[in-house]
Amino acid sequence: MQHPQVSVIVPTYNYAHYLPRALDSLLGQQGIEPEIIVIDDGSTDETPEILKKYKLHIVAIRQSNAGVSAARNIGIAESHGDFIGFLDPDDFYHPDKLKRQVSLLERHPEWGWTYCDCVFLDETTGEKTLFSKQYRYNSRLALEGPRLFEALIPSNFICPLSLLIRRDSLDKAGHFDERFAGIEDFDLVLRLAATSSALYSPEILATYMWHPGSLGKNQARMTRDKYLILDKIVTLYSDRILNLGTTAKRALADMHNWFGYGLYREGRLEEAFQRLWTSLRIWPLQGRAWLFLCMSFLRLFMGK
């Protein structure tokens, strides 16, 4: 293959049943021949045998199980394309996805990345809906431009399946943070939105497959990781935090409260006080935070 225009990273772990459909959707792209890099993250099913059938069309890399973020990062490091996309093994691209997204970014060189609408398909019931409907795109603060960063702070509404990113924009934002599992895409899109402009296309160009294993993640860990990500983002982009609107401010106040309550329970009262005071400076109208702030102060004052 000549220097590829687009590289697509496919991490997989024990998804042999779905993998051929994902790979076929990449091989069937219209007008674009992507570089396909599959990272087998230590699968114990038939994945290696399936990859052998595609060996003339893909780059296959096998590693010991290290998680999806580590697998994607290896794929990025091994890729050569000017644009980078991601595809999980149970999802698939529609035939014109890459052609349309590349064309969009080539027409708008000022934009660092783009994302599209996707079908949300329930494998169990066969029910289909759109990401734009599921995540209420019509009521969002912003879907692109400078306010996208603020709109993403309360929660992520962009699926990594939908992305196509210029390589230099991805390098500028940084790759996947391997500390986070389950919502690593939230961290990535926040950093992308903070460092380069995004262009949203309402075209429906991919399908996200939901099945019973899709959401089998530890909710407590996901909550913890969300607040760790927001804490990281506040530190990295403190200049972007100053003029946020109400919804984003409340999300950041919730983040500081989560840390504050945990520190209070651990008896780390000075740190708890600082977190709660920061939260209340962001959003003063909080009864519980004021209560814990006062209790922290009293215990510090009394030396307990």
LINRAGI-V732979 format. One record per residue. N is the residue number from 1. RES is the residue in one letter. PSI is psi in whole degrees, -180 to 180 (999 if undefined). Layout:
n=<N | N>
res=<RES | RES>
psi=<PSI | PSI>
This chain:
n=<1 | 2 | 3 | 4 | 5 | 6 | 7 | 8 | 9 | 10 | 11 | 12 | 13 | 14 | 15 | 16 | 17 | 18 | 19 | 20 | 21 | 22 | 23 | 24 | 25 | 26 | 27 | 28 | 29 | 30 | 31 | 32 | 33 | 34 | 35 | 36 | 37 | 38 | 39 | 40 | 41 | 42 | 43 | 44 | 45 | 46 | 47 | 48 | 49 | 50 | 51 | 52 | 53 | 54 | 55 | 56 | 57 | 58 | 59 | 60 | 61 | 62 | 63 | 64 | 65 | 66 | 67 | 68 | 69 | 70 | 71 | 72 | 73 | 74 | 75 | 76 | 77 | 78 | 79 | 80 | 81 | 82 | 83 | 84 | 85 | 86 | 87 | 88 | 89 | 90 | 91 | 92 | 93 | 94 | 95 | 96 | 97 | 98 | 99 | 100 | 101 | 102 | 103 | 104 | 105 | 106 | 107 | 108 | 109 | 110 | 111 | 112 | 113 | 114 | 115 | 116 | 117 | 118 | 119 | 120 | 121 | 122 | 123 | 124 | 125 | 126 | 127 | 128 | 129 | 130 | 131 | 132 | 133 | 134 | 135 | 136 | 137 | 138 | 139 | 140 | 141 | 142 | 143 | 144 | 145 | 146 | 147 | 148 | 149 | 150 | 151 | 152 | 153 | 154 | 155 | 156 | 157 | 158 | 159 | 160 | 161 | 162 | 163 | 164 | 165 | 166 | 167 | 168 | 169 | 170 | 171 | 172 | 173 | 174 | 175 | 176 | 177 | 178 | 179 | 180 | 181 | 182 | 183 | 184 | 185 | 186 | 187 | 188 | 189 | 190 | 191 | 192 | 193 | 194 | 195 | 196 | 197 | 198 | 199 | 200 | 201 | 202 | 203 | 204 | 205 | 206 | 207 | 208 | 209 | 210 | 211 | 212 | 213 | 214 | 215 | 216 | 217 | 218 | 219 | 220 | 221 | 222 | 223 | 224 | 225 | 226 | 227 | 228 | 229 | 230 | 231 | 232 | 233 | 234 | 235 | 236 | 237 | 238 | 239 | 240 | 241 | 242 | 243 | 244 | 245 | 246 | 247 | 248 | 249 | 250 | 251 | 252 | 253 | 254 | 255 | 256 | 257 | 258 | 259 | 260 | 261 | 262 | 263 | 264 | 265 | 266 | 267 | 268 | 269 | 270 | 271 | 272 | 273 | 274 | 275 | 276 | 277 | 278 | 279 | 280 | 281 | 282 | 283 | 284 | 285 | 286 | 287 | 288 | 289 | 290 | 291 | 292 | 293 | 294 | 295 | 296 | 297 | 298 | 299 | 300 | 301 | 302 | 303 | 304>
res=<M | Q | H | P | Q | V | S | V | I | V | P | T | Y | N | Y | A | H | Y | L | P | R | A | L | D | S | L | L | G | Q | Q | G | I | E | P | E | I | I | V | I | D | D | G | S | T | D | E | T | P | E | I | L | K | K | Y | K | L | H | I | V | A | I | R | Q | S | N | A | G | V | S | A | A | R | N | I | G | I | A | E | S | H | G | D | F | I | G | F | L | D | P | D | D | F | Y | H | P | D | K | L | K | R | Q | V | S | L | L | E | R | H | P | E | W | G | W | T | Y | C | D | C | V | F | L | D | E | T | T | G | E | K | T | L | F | S | K | Q | Y | R | Y | N | S | R | L | A | L | E | G | P | R | L | F | E | A | L | I | P | S | N | F | I | C | P | L | S | L | L | I | R | R | D | S | L | D | K | A | G | H | F | D | E | R | F | A | G | I | E | D | F | D | L | V | L | R | L | A | A | T | S | S | A | L | Y | S | P | E | I | L | A | T | Y | M | W | H | P | G | S | L | G | K | N | Q | A | R | M | T | R | D | K | Y | L | I | L | D | K | I | V | T | L | Y | S | D | R | I | L | N | L | G | T | T | A | K | R | A | L | A | D | M | H | N | W | F | G | Y | G | L | Y | R | E | G | R | L | E | E | A | F | Q | R | L | W | T | S | L | R | I | W | P | L | Q | G | R | A | W | L | F | L | C | M | S | F | L | R | L | F | M | G | K>
psi=<139 | 178 | 118 | 144 | -37 | 136 | 135 | 126 | 127 | 99 | 143 | 143 | 105 | 46 | 36 | -34 | -33 | -25 | -43 | -40 | -42 | -47 | -40 | -34 | -28 | -41 | -22 | 14 | 136 | 125 | -1 | 131 | 94 | 152 | 122 | 116 | 114 | 125 | 109 | 109 | 52 | 33 | 147 | 7 | -149 | 12 | -48 | -39 | -39 | -43 | -32 | -33 | -22 | 13 | -23 | -11 | -8 | 164 | 118 | 129 | 132 | 137 | 162 | 149 | 119 | 0 | 161 | -36 | -44 | -40 | -45 | -40 | -38 | -43 | -43 | -45 | -32 | -7 | 164 | -5 | 157 | -23 | 145 | 133 | 165 | 140 | 120 | 154 | -16 | 1 | 176 | 151 | 149 | 156 | -26 | 13 | -58 | -40 | -45 | -39 | -38 | -45 | -41 | -47 | -32 | -32 | -20 | 76 | -14 | -14 | 136 | -23 | 163 | 157 | 156 | 178 | 155 | 156 | 134 | 108 | 121 | 111 | -33 | -45 | -17 | 2 | 138 | 140 | 174 | 147 | -39 | -31 | -45 | -38 | 17 | 55 | -32 | -14 | 9 | 151 | -46 | 145 | -11 | 177 | -169 | -21 | 0 | -40 | -48 | -40 | -28 | -19 | -45 | -39 | 154 | 137 | 17 | 123 | 135 | -26 | -31 | -10 | 147 | 125 | 135 | 141 | -43 | -30 | -39 | -42 | -37 | -42 | -30 | 154 | -164 | 138 | 114 | -3 | -23 | 135 | 129 | -40 | 32 | -26 | -31 | -46 | -45 | -49 | -31 | -44 | -37 | -45 | -28 | -22 | -15 | 160 | 145 | 151 | 121 | 135 | 126 | 2 | 143 | 106 | 4 | 165 | 127 | 123 | 118 | 131 | 169 | -26 | -8 | -36 | 22 | 60 | 155 | 114 | -38 | -41 | -39 | -40 | -46 | -47 | -36 | -46 | -32 | -39 | -47 | -39 | -41 | -43 | -41 | -40 | -44 | -37 | 51 | -31 | -24 | -10 | -20 | -37 | 36 | 157 | -178 | -48 | -44 | -39 | -42 | -36 | -40 | -35 | -43 | -40 | -49 | -37 | -42 | -46 | -43 | -46 | -41 | -42 | -37 | -45 | -31 | -4 | 13 | 75 | -38 | -44 | -40 | -44 | -44 | -43 | -46 | -37 | -40 | -43 | -46 | -27 | -33 | -45 | 97 | -23 | 70 | 110 | -49 | -41 | -41 | -41 | -47 | -32 | -46 | -41 | -39 | -44 | -46 | -41 | -36 | -44 | -38 | -4 | 31 | 999>
